[in-house]
Amino acid sequence: MQDVLNKVTEMTTHYTTEGGLHFYSELIDGETPLVKVTIEDRDEFPIYVTASSDQMLCVIYLFDEAQIIADKIHEMNEAMLRLSLPMPLSSFAKVGNQYVVFGALSSDSQDSVILYELETLSDNALDAIEALEQFLKSE
């Protein structure tokens, strides 16, 4: 598991995509070690990567329940179900009171596949926020 996280940290530290997105990462030790991958200009939606011997899980926290317009929760959940299928390489979930978008892939994935998954997940998070903003309280 640690080898996979070290690999993700190495490949995403100061990585720049062909489209000009700049990645930065840091390995965070703790009860469950993980890599926090941040993409420049998308700092509010870092990607958290955890790994087991056979799988990597990549998660972006979108918003918490308190940010949803109270009488729109059911309608938003329905919209998320409809959006889930056309959203490539990603799915919605709820962790505690936080809504997330996530993707999973093999721990043996090639570097190019991992980088593509991270970029796609980040793009999907931004698209999801835009599609769901009508259900969120304005700040």
VEXVEX-160695 format. One record per residue: x, y, z of N, C-alpha, C in turn; residue number from 1; residue in one letter. Coordinates in steps of 0.02 Angstrom, whole numbers, plus 50000, padded with zeros to 5 digits. Example, Ala and Ser with C-alpha at 12.3 -4.5 7.8 and 13.67 -1.06 7.14 Angstrom:
<rs>
     n_X     n_Y     n_Z    ca_X    ca_Y    ca_Z     c_X     c_Y     c_Z   pos   code
   50660   49716   50390   50615   49775   50390   50660   49835   50390     1      A
   50642   49888   50354   50684   49947   50357   50645   50002   50394     2      S
</rs>
This chain:
<rs>
     n_X     n_Y     n_Z    ca_X    ca_Y    ca_Z     c_X     c_Y     c_Z   pos   code
   50041   49940   50000   50000   50000   50000   50043   50063   50000     1      M
   50094   50064   50043   50137   50123   50047   50174   50135   49981     2      Q
   50193   50081   49947   50227   50087   49883   50182   50122   49832     3      D
   50118   50104   49832   50070   50134   49785   50063   50209   49801     4      V
   50057   50226   49864   50049   50297   49883   50113   50337   49867     5      L
   50171   50306   49877   50233   50340   49859   50236   50352   49783     6      N
   50214   50303   49745   50213   50309   49672   50167   50366   49651     7      K
   50107   50370   49680   50060   50423   49664   50089   50491   49683     8      V
   50121   50495   49740   50151   50558   49762   50206   50580   49714     9      T
   50249   50534   49695   50303   50550   49648   50277   50575   49582    10      E
   50228   50540   49554   50205   50558   49487   50164   50622   49486    11      M
   50134   50641   49542   50091   50701   49542   50124   50762   49572    12      T
   50185   50755   49597   50221   50812   49623   50249   50852   49565    13      T
   50223   50912   49557   50245   50958   49504   50233   50930   49434    14      H
   50179   50892   49425   50159   50865   49360   50115   50917   49324    15      Y
   50124   50925   49260   50083   50969   49220   50053   50929   49162    16      T
   49987   50934   49154   49953   50898   49100   49966   50933   49033    17      T
   49949   50900   48979   49955   50930   48912   49912   50993   48907    18      E
   49856   50994   48944   49811   51052   48944   49833   51108   48990    19      G
   49889   51098   49026   49916   51151   49068   49894   51150   49141    20      G
   49862   51096   49163   49843   51090   49234   49905   51070   49274    21      L
   49919   51106   49328   49977   51092   49370   49955   51054   49433    22      H
   49984   50996   49443   49970   50953   49501   50023   50963   49554    23      F
   50002   50959   49617   50047   50959   49674   50021   50906   49722    24      Y
   50064   50874   49759   50040   50823   49805   50081   50820   49868    25      S
   50050   50790   49918   50085   50778   49981   50060   50713   50011    26      E
   50106   50675   50038   50090   50613   50072   50071   50630   50144    27      L
   50014   50606   50165   49990   50620   50233   49989   50555   50272    28      I
   50033   50550   50322   50034   50491   50365   49980   50497   50417    29      D
   49955   50441   50438   49903   50440   50489   49877   50369   50496    30      G
   49820   50364   50529   49789   50297   50537   49778   50264   50469    31      E
   49754   50304   50422   49748   50282   50352   49791   50329   50310    32      T
   49851   50307   50290   49893   50351   50249   49858   50367   50184    33      P
   49870   50428   50159   49840   50448   50096   49883   50501   50063    34      L
   49867   50512   50000   49900   50566   49962   49847   50619   49948    35      V
   49864   50680   49962   49821   50737   49945   49849   50768   49881    36      K
   49810   50763   49827   49830   50791   49763   49790   50854   49751    37      V
   49824   50909   49740   49792   50973   49726   49809   50994   49655    38      T
   49759   51020   49621   49770   51046   49553   49763   51121   49557    39      I
   49813   51156   49530   49813   51229   49532   49747   51257   49505    40      E
   49721   51308   49538   49657   51341   49523   49597   51297   49539    41      D
   49608   51240   49570   49554   51196   49593   49567   51176   49666    42      R
   49601   51220   49701   49624   51206   49769   49568   51186   49816    43      D
   49507   51211   49804   49451   51196   49850   49425   51125   49842    44      E
   49451   51089   49792   49429   51020   49780   49490   50973   49773    45      F
   49529   50965   49827   49586   50918   49822   49561   50846   49814    46      P
   49603   50805   49786   49588   50734   49777   49626   50695   49830    47      I
   49590   50654   49868   49621   50612   49919   49626   50541   49892    48      Y
   49687   50514   49892   49699   50447   49864   49720   50401   49921    49      V
   49684   50346   49928   49704   50293   49975   49715   50230   49933    50      T
   49749   50181   49962   49764   50121   49924   49764   50060   49969    51      A
   49747   50005   49937   49756   49939   49968   49802   49900   49922    52      S
   49812   49837   49935   49857   49798   49893   49832   49791   49821    53      S
   49766   49797   49811   49741   49787   49743   49700   49846   49715    54      D
   49687   49898   49755   49644   49951   49730   49665   50019   49757    55      Q
   49655   50071   49715   49662   50140   49738   49593   50171   49736    56      M
   49579   50211   49787   49516   50248   49790   49533   50322   49791    57      L
   49503   50360   49744   49515   50431   49737   49451   50468   49752    58      C
   49452   50514   49800   49392   50547   49825   49400   50622   49825    59      V
   49347   50657   49803   49344   50730   49809   49281   50748   49849    60      I
   49290   50786   49902   49233   50809   49942   49202   50870   49907    61      Y
   49138   50866   49892   49104   50920   49856   49073   50971   49903    62      L
   49030   50949   49949   48995   50993   49996   48964   50951   50050    63      F
   48943   50984   50104   48909   50946   50157   48834   50962   50158    64      D
   48798   50921   50196   48725   50927   50199   48702   50997   50217    65      E
   48739   51031   50260   48719   51098   50283   48718   51149   50226    66      A
   48751   51134   50171   48754   51180   50115   48696   51171   50065    67      Q
   48655   51120   50077   48599   51105   50031   48536   51142   50055    68      I
   48499   51170   50008   48435   51200   50023   48390   51144   50049    69      I
   48363   51153   50110   48328   51099   50146   48275   51064   50105    70      A
   48233   51101   50071   48178   51068   50035   48199   51044   49965    71      D
   48264   51045   49950   48290   51023   49885   48331   50959   49889    72      K
   48339   50930   49949   48383   50871   49957   48359   50813   49913    73      I
   48296   50797   49915   48270   50740   49876   48281   50752   49801    74      H
   48265   50812   49779   48273   50829   49708   48347   50827   49688    75      E
   48392   50848   49732   48463   50846   49718   48487   50774   49714    76      M
   48465   50732   49760   48485   50661   49758   48462   50628   49694    77      N
   48403   50645   49671   48378   50618   49607   48422   50642   49549    78      E
   48441   50705   49551   48484   50732   49498   48552   50697   49499    79      A
   48578   50683   49558   48643   50648   49563   48638   50578   49534    80      M
   48583   50544   49546   48575   50478   49516   48574   50481   49440    81      L
   48540   50531   49413   48538   50539   49340   48606   50558   49312    82      R
   48644   50599   49348   48710   50621   49324   48763   50566   49330    83      L
   48753   50519   49373   48804   50469   49387   48825   50428   49327    84      S
   48778   50406   49287   48795   50364   49229   48835   50400   49176    85      L
   48815   50461   49155   48854   50493   49102   48920   50525   49126    86      P
   48936   50518   49190   48998   50548   49217   49053   50495   49213    87      M
   49098   50500   49165   49148   50448   49154   49196   50440   49213    88      P
   49209   50378   49230   49259   50358   49280   49244   50383   49351    89      L
   49184   50406   49364   49169   50434   49430   49098   50416   49452    90      S
   49088   50418   49517   49022   50405   49547   49013   50451   49606    91      S
   48950   50461   49626   48934   50500   49686   48927   50454   49745    92      F
   48940   50481   49804   48930   50445   49866   48920   50496   49922    93      A
   48903   50470   49980   48896   50513   50039   48938   50480   50095    94      K
   48984   50520   50123   49027   50497   50178   49011   50540   50238    95      V
   48978   50511   50288   48955   50551   50344   48905   50601   50319    96      G
   48918   50666   50330   48872   50718   50305   48901   50751   50242    97      N
   48953   50722   50213   48986   50751   50154   48967   50713   50090    98      Q
   48950   50751   50039   48939   50722   49973   49005   50723   49936    99      Y
   49020   50667   49902   49084   50660   49869   49074   50633   49798   100      V
   49126   50641   49758   49131   50608   49694   49195   50566   49699   101      V
   49192   50504   49673   49250   50460   49681   49261   50416   49620   102      F
   49320   50389   49616   49337   50340   49565   49384   50290   49595   103      G
   49383   50229   49570   49427   50176   49594   49463   50146   49535   104      A
   49524   50124   49547   49562   50090   49495   49611   50043   49526   105      L
   49639   49999   49486   49686   49949   49510   49750   49983   49535   106      S
   49777   49954   49588   49841   49978   49614   49897   49966   49565   107      S
   49885   49921   49517   49935   49905   49466   49928   49948   49403   108      D
   49884   49997   49405   49872   50039   49347   49936   50075   49325   109      S
   49942   50085   49260   49999   50122   49233   49994   50195   49254   110      Q
   50051   50228   49257   50053   50299   49277   50005   50341   49235   111      D
   50005   50330   49170   49962   50371   49126   49888   50362   49142   112      S
   49869   50302   49162   49799   50288   49181   49782   50323   49246   113      V
   49827   50322   49294   49815   50355   49358   49809   50430   49348   114      I
   49853   50459   49309   49851   50531   49296   49787   50550   49259   115      L
   49766   50509   49212   49704   50522   49175   49644   50518   49223   116      Y
   49643   50469   49267   49588   50462   49316   49585   50523   49361   117      E
   49641   50546   49385   49642   50604   49430   49617   50667   49394   118      L
   49640   50677   49333   49618   50736   49295   49543   50731   49280   119      E
   49520   50672   49260   49449   50663   49244   49406   50672   49306   120      T
   49427   50645   49363   49390   50653   49425   49384   50727   49444   121      L
   49438   50764   49436   49437   50836   49451   49389   50872   49405   122      S
   49392   50857   49341   49345   50887   49293   49273   50871   49311   123      D
   49261   50808   49330   49193   50787   49348   49168   50823   49410   124      N
   49213   50835   49458   49192   50871   49518   49170   50941   49501   125      A
   49206   50975   49458   49187   51042   49438   49120   51041   49400   126      L
   49112   50992   49355   49049   50985   49319   48991   50971   49366   127      D
   49003   50929   49416   48951   50912   49464   48930   50973   49505   128      A
   48978   51012   49528   48962   51072   49565   48919   51119   49523   129      I
   48938   51127   49460   48899   51170   49415   48828   51144   49405   130      E
   48822   51079   49396   48756   51048   49384   48712   51049   49446   131      A
   48743   51049   49505   48705   51044   49568   48699   51110   49605   132      L
   48728   51164   49579   48729   51227   49615   48659   51253   49630   133      E
   48610   51236   49588   48541   51258   49600   48511   51230   49665   134      Q
   48542   51177   49692   48518   51146   49753   48556   51170   49815   135      F
   48607   51211   49804   48650   51233   49860   48633   51304   49881   136      L
   48641   51315   49946   48631   51382   49973   48685   51428   49945   137      K
   48666   51489   49929   48717   51538   49908   48752   51564   49971   138      S
   48816   51576   49964   48854   51596   50023   48858   51670   50031   139      E
</rs>
